[in-house]
Amino acid sequence: METNLKKNTIDLGIKLGTFLFVITALIYVIDLKLFTNTWIMLAYMLPTLAVSIYSVYSAKKIQNQIITFKEAFTAYFLCVAIGYLIVTMGNIVLFKFIDPAAADLIHEEIMVFTKTMMENFNSPSEVIALTMDEMQKNHSFSWMAIVQNYANALLRNAIFGLIIALIFKKS
């Protein structure tokens, strides 16, 4: 991939990460309980999809409308990887160093949300208790959970990236 394509993709990834962290900071300032709102968290993924698709589109434009599958996938995935890396680092600073109590509160809200959802699905009380015990042992903002969340985001977006690369590649 040419230097211009990489520079453009990295630039878009930095902008994406900054934008996503601003959203995170706004949710943090407005109400921590919003971190458990499914619709808000799904809406959080929309800017990622939009900016990363734009990254592929602009890469294709830089290449005079001819882009290989590898270049298209790289433009998508590199943008996402950089964006999520920035927001992950921001979350580490915010929730591990600046305000660990907020991380504890969000973790408790996630546990309450999970328990309520399981009760709504009529899960057996033993399963609910076991799940709550596991969640108590595995904090949502532990170092391992942070790494797993980043890896899951990359995996999820790799799947979207493959589809987008197939759509944008030259025929």
Secondary structure, DSSP 8 states (H G I E B T S, - for coil): --HHHHHHHHHHHHHHHHHHHHHHHHHHHH-GGGGG-HHHHHHHHHHHHHHHHHHHHHHHHHTTT---HHHHHHHHHHHHHHHHHHHHHHHHIIIIII-HHHHHHHHHHHHHHHHHHHHHTT--HHHHHHHHHHHHHS-TTSHHHHHHHHHHHHHHHHHHHHHHHHHHS--
